[in-house]
């Protein structure tokens, strides 16, 4: 997730700003449950912030107490290394400064801590954006139900239906912006060979009885689950919208409107996906595959 925060700011910054503007414009629509979703994303950001800070703090403390990497330092007889930190540090000079090791541990903790706010906001954007899109899909379904194709006022019917078509194109564009922005931001998290990552974390948690490894395992599985669950919700909403369009009384439509309906139907027939670049679709089938692969790799490590 540290890489995701950096990608959000430095690599996909322009797309990130465009996507934020698109989301901010939704406030003008007065969507139902909009404030509830905003509250949900705020709670999600705070949860990610405190849980990540807890894992980082636990890792720093455990590394300092257990003097991590100090055996390697003694074996190499390397006086340029500083052990007892979350990551071993190397300096181009010998370390003879008193209490330098705890200062380095605090430096490593501060380095990670500075990135946590960006991580929390990127995760809330990642999952919250799906919830905002779901609100727009629900509004589109409500607008479709309002269209009375048996109404003799053809101009009113045409206006209502064309609004639905344009609104669908807005949703489709928003999904594309999400995948172009968020799909790249979280590509490192979900393309990091999750089968191996979860299997290794499970193995380390069992063999080393390390609290940070256990917390990392729980958080990593949770991130994969909630990501796939959010993607599955988007696909389910897309299928529900498709069913709504299929049930429209197309046989009562005006001839000119029927032509537009055919194009609209072909567009709605394609499912919205939460896509992690380059080709990964986030859904519960993907989550099931991740867990099966992680369990297989975990068992292989235990038998070695």
Order of alpha helices (4+ residues) and beta strands (2+ residues): alpha-alpha-alpha-alpha-beta-beta-alpha-alpha-alpha-alpha-alpha-alpha-beta-beta-alpha
